[in-house]
């Protein structure tokens, strides 16, 4: 009887540990996790790109994308008018830090966007086209997120130009929004 009880307790403990491990693995694959609350910035990212910016970075109309790339994020998705690249810009919910985000990417490098701390990286999603990421620290520890994914052009060749302009785009949006 005691042996059965001990076996049952051991079995339940193993199940609980396996569940915690699976949850931990799932969180690790979801992207950077928050270190505090998940309150969202009340700004619509699509409204930040006006006609001047759309012409400067030849972009079509933006589409709102809630919860991209993490739950609680607010972002907007555009395609370039020549369909060479897609661009996503948005805000992480509160609680994310540049330092924590930098630990999530093996190729993360620190950068500067008009005096703001930033981290550049790639997502490693080469099967969907090379992807450039930029995480920029805002006031009160908030983080803006910019992603450029290179797409196939009609000629089948994607240039690296959009990835080189990711800092310029982020700078332009943050300046126009006075963030």
NORNOR-V579123 format. One record per backbone hydrogen bond with DSSP energy under -0.5 kcal/mol. NH is the residue of the N-H (numbers start at 1). CO is the residue of the C=O. E is the energy in kcal/mol with one decimal. If there is no record, write none. Layout:
BEGIN
nh:NH co:CO e:E
nh:NH co:CO e:E
END
This chain:
BEGIN
nh:5 co:1 e:-2.0
nh:6 co:2 e:-2.7
nh:7 co:3 e:-2.4
nh:8 co:4 e:-2.5
nh:9 co:5 e:-2.5
nh:10 co:6 e:-2.6
nh:11 co:7 e:-2.5
nh:12 co:8 e:-2.5
nh:13 co:9 e:-2.3
nh:14 co:10 e:-2.3
nh:15 co:11 e:-2.2
nh:16 co:12 e:-2.2
nh:17 co:13 e:-2.5
nh:18 co:14 e:-2.6
nh:19 co:15 e:-2.2
nh:20 co:16 e:-1.9
nh:21 co:17 e:-2.4
nh:22 co:18 e:-2.4
nh:23 co:19 e:-2.1
nh:24 co:20 e:-2.4
nh:25 co:21 e:-2.5
nh:26 co:22 e:-2.3
nh:27 co:23 e:-2.3
nh:28 co:24 e:-2.2
nh:29 co:25 e:-1.6
nh:30 co:26 e:-0.8
nh:30 co:27 e:-0.8
nh:31 co:27 e:-0.6
nh:35 co:95 e:-5.1
nh:45 co:43 e:-0.8
nh:47 co:44 e:-1.3
nh:48 co:45 e:-1.2
nh:49 co:46 e:-0.8
nh:50 co:48 e:-0.9
nh:54 co:50 e:-2.4
nh:55 co:51 e:-1.9
nh:56 co:52 e:-2.4
nh:57 co:53 e:-2.2
nh:58 co:55 e:-1.0
nh:59 co:54 e:-2.4
nh:60 co:79 e:-2.7
nh:63 co:77 e:-2.4
nh:65 co:75 e:-3.3
nh:67 co:73 e:-2.8
nh:68 co:65 e:-0.9
nh:73 co:70 e:-2.2
nh:74 co:91 e:-2.1
nh:75 co:65 e:-0.7
nh:76 co:89 e:-2.5
nh:77 co:63 e:-2.4
nh:78 co:87 e:-3.1
nh:80 co:85 e:-3.0
nh:81 co:58 e:-2.3
nh:83 co:80 e:-2.0
nh:86 co:149 e:-2.4
nh:87 co:78 e:-2.9
nh:88 co:147 e:-2.6
nh:89 co:76 e:-2.1
nh:90 co:145 e:-2.3
nh:91 co:74 e:-2.8
nh:92 co:143 e:-2.5
nh:94 co:39 e:-3.0
nh:96 co:93 e:-0.8
nh:101 co:97 e:-2.4
nh:102 co:98 e:-2.6
nh:103 co:99 e:-1.0
nh:104 co:101 e:-1.8
nh:105 co:102 e:-0.9
nh:108 co:105 e:-1.5
nh:109 co:120 e:-2.4
nh:111 co:118 e:-2.9
nh:113 co:116 e:-2.3
nh:114 co:112 e:-0.5
nh:116 co:113 e:-1.4
nh:118 co:111 e:-1.8
nh:119 co:135 e:-2.3
nh:120 co:109 e:-3.0
nh:121 co:133 e:-1.9
nh:123 co:131 e:-0.9
nh:126 co:124 e:-0.8
nh:128 co:125 e:-1.9
nh:129 co:126 e:-1.5
nh:132 co:148 e:-3.1
nh:133 co:121 e:-3.2
nh:134 co:146 e:-2.4
nh:135 co:119 e:-2.6
nh:136 co:134 e:-0.5
nh:136 co:144 e:-2.6
nh:137 co:117 e:-3.2
nh:138 co:142 e:-3.8
nh:139 co:179 e:-0.5
nh:141 co:138 e:-1.0
nh:142 co:139 e:-1.7
nh:144 co:136 e:-3.2
nh:145 co:90 e:-3.0
nh:146 co:134 e:-2.6
nh:147 co:88 e:-2.7
nh:148 co:132 e:-2.5
nh:149 co:86 e:-2.3
nh:150 co:130 e:-2.8
nh:150 co:148 e:-0.5
nh:151 co:84 e:-3.6
nh:156 co:153 e:-2.4
nh:164 co:160 e:-1.6
nh:165 co:161 e:-1.1
nh:166 co:163 e:-1.0
nh:169 co:165 e:-2.7
nh:170 co:166 e:-2.2
nh:171 co:167 e:-2.8
nh:172 co:168 e:-2.4
nh:173 co:169 e:-2.5
nh:174 co:170 e:-2.6
nh:175 co:171 e:-2.4
nh:176 co:172 e:-2.5
nh:177 co:173 e:-1.8
nh:178 co:175 e:-1.0
nh:179 co:174 e:-2.8
END
